Amino acid sequence: MSEMRVSFAPPKGRPLGNNFGFKIFKAIVVPLIRLISKKDWKGRENIPQTGAFIAACNHLSYLDALVFADFLFHSGRAPRFLGKASVFKIPVIGRIILAGGHLPIERETSSAHHAIDDARGLLESGHALGLYPEGTLTRDTASWPMVAKTGIARLALQTGVPVIPVAQWGSQEIIPTYGKKIKLFPRSKVIFRAGAPVDLSQWAGKGDDPEALIAATAKVMREITNLLEGIRGEKRPQVIFDPRTSDLPRTGNFKKKKG
């Protein structure tokens, strides 16, 4: 269990999972998002209106969690997210994030599994969970999804909840990947496409099998990338960027070399 308090109460409210943190989000953050972006959303009918599920998305910008939450919230669910622990310690902002019921994770540490345990608890309570399977912003130079971590497959296979693939594009035009300067005008279009649940049935019951976790994770990422190909109107590269074999750091600014 993480050191920060997590509520495993079943989701309530409208949209399902709504709480004080999301009410602040709707009142303050959503209007700001509308000021700097235009939405192009399709596939919202694939977002379950009841029951637990994982929404898995590619990761492009520091803005992503806000626009992804906006998409899911206005598709009928107030999701919970995993986020790097340092953000939860920011005065005021951290309190709001905690009020939303989101989970801190100490990335690339031995304690990261505590957040996965908490995420499993939320799914078992019926919540929607928003995840970035890559665990960080993409390091692919053309902004395609990378080889992902297997946490998403472990959660899906151990709980049996559906995984909804979601692709997004455009947030990096507002805040560039690993950039912090916001482009306000002209407003950029932020595109979301949600697909049907990923069929992971061939790996059912194999939530502790390393090979099954790798294969199931790869299938989730293929479905996300397929949706992204449709958005971008181009094909992904044959070789998928793998952060495990790269000399780039696993977290932090992807332009900064190790050592």
Residue pairs with C-beta under 8 A, 6 or more apart in sequence:
1 114
1 117
1 118
2 103
2 104
2 105
2 114
2 115
2 118
4 88
4 98
4 104
5 98
6 101
6 103
6 118
6 121
6 122
7 101
8 121
8 122
8 124
8 125
9 125
10 125
10 126
10 127
11 17
11 78
11 125
11 126
11 127
11 128
12 18
13 19
13 78
15 73
15 74
15 75
15 76
15 77
15 78
16 49
16 50
16 76
16 77
16 78
16 128
17 77
17 78
17 79
17 80
17 101
17 127
17 128
18 78
19 78
19 99
19 100
19 101
20 99
21 96
21 97
21 98
21 99
21 100
21 101
21 102
22 73
22 78
22 100
24 96
24 99
25 69
25 73
25 96
25 100
26 73
29 66
29 70
30 70
30 73
33 66
33 67
33 70
35 184
35 187
36 174
36 182
36 183
36 184
36 185
36 187
36 188
37 67
37 170
37 171
37 174
37 187
37 188
37 189
37 190
38 187
38 188
38 189
38 190
39 70
39 71
39 189
39 190
39 192
40 170
40 189
40 190
40 191
40 192
41 71
41 74
41 75
41 191
41 192
42 192
42 193
42 194
43 166
43 192
43 193
43 194
43 195
44 71
44 74
44 75
44 76
44 194
46 164
46 194
46 195
46 196
46 197
47 53
47 55
47 72
47 75
47 76
47 77
47 164
47 194
48 77
48 128
48 162
48 164
49 76
49 77
50 126
51 126
51 161
52 122
52 123
52 124
52 125
52 126
52 127
52 128
52 129
52 159
52 161
53 128
53 129
53 161
53 162
53 163
53 164
53 197
54 123
54 128
54 129
54 130
54 131
54 152
54 155
54 156
54 161
54 162
54 163
54 164
55 68
55 72
55 79
55 128
55 129
55 130
55 131
55 163
55 164
55 166
55 194
56 131
56 132
56 133
56 152
56 163
56 164
56 165
56 166
56 220
56 224
57 64
57 68
57 130
57 131
57 132
57 166
57 167
57 168
57 224
58 132
58 134
58 138
58 145
58 167
58 168
58 224
58 225
58 228
59 132
59 134
59 136
59 137
59 138
60 137
60 138
60 143
60 168
60 169
60 171
60 172
60 177
61 137
61 171
61 172
61 174
61 175
61 176
61 177
61 179
62 137
62 175
62 178
62 179
62 180
63 171
63 174
63 175
64 132
64 168
64 171
65 81
65 83
65 130
67 168
67 171
67 190
67 192
68 81
68 130
68 166
68 168
68 192
69 79
69 81
69 130
71 166
71 168
71 192
71 194
72 78
72 79
72 128
72 130
73 79
75 194
77 128
78 100
78 128
79 127
79 128
79 129
79 130
80 100
80 101
80 102
80 103
80 119
80 122
80 127
80 128
80 129
80 130
81 102
81 103
81 129
81 130
81 131
82 102
82 103
82 104
82 105
82 115
82 119
82 129
82 131
83 97
83 102
83 103
83 104
83 105
84 104
84 105
84 106
84 107
84 251
85 104
85 105
85 106
85 107
87 93
87 94
87 97
87 104
88 94
88 97
88 98
88 102
88 104
101 122
101 127
103 115
103 118
103 119
103 122
104 115
105 112
105 115
106 112
106 114
106 115
107 135
107 136
107 250
107 251
108 250
108 251
116 151
116 154
116 155
119 129
119 131
119 155
120 155
120 158
120 159
122 129
123 129
123 155
123 159
123 161
124 159
129 155
131 151
131 152
131 155
133 148
133 149
133 151
133 152
133 217
133 220
133 221
133 224
134 145
134 146
134 147
134 148
134 149
134 243
135 148
135 149
135 151
135 250
135 251
136 243
136 250
136 251
137 177
137 178
137 254
138 144
138 145
138 146
138 177
138 241
138 254
139 146
139 241
139 243
139 246
139 248
139 254
140 146
140 237
140 240
140 241
142 237
143 172
143 177
144 225
144 228
144 236
144 237
144 240
144 241
145 221
145 224
145 225
145 228
145 236
145 240
146 240
146 241
146 242
146 243
147 218
147 221
147 240
147 241
147 242
147 243
147 244
148 217
148 218
148 220
148 221
149 217
150 210
150 213
150 214
150 216
150 217
152 163
152 217
152 220
153 200
153 203
153 207
153 212
153 213
153 214
153 216
153 217
153 220
154 207
154 208
154 213
155 161
156 162
156 163
156 200
156 216
156 220
157 200
157 203
157 204
157 205
157 206
157 207
157 212
157 213
157 216
158 207
158 208
160 204
162 197
162 198
163 197
163 198
163 200
163 220
164 194
164 195
164 196
164 197
164 198
165 194
165 195
165 198
165 220
165 223
165 224
165 226
165 227
166 192
166 193
166 194
166 195
166 224
166 227
167 192
167 193
167 195
167 224
167 225
167 227
167 228
167 230
167 231
168 190
168 191
168 192
168 193
169 190
169 191
169 228
169 231
169 232
170 188
170 189
170 190
170 191
171 190
173 183
173 188
174 182
174 183
174 188
174 190
175 181
175 182
175 183
177 254
178 253
178 254
178 255
191 231
193 227
193 228
193 230
193 231
194 227
195 223
195 226
195 227
198 219
198 220
198 223
199 219
200 216
200 219
200 220
203 209
203 212
203 213
203 215
203 216
206 212
206 213
206 216
207 213
221 240
225 236
228 236
229 235
229 236
243 250
247 257
247 258
248 254
248 256
248 257
248 258
249 256
249 257
249 258
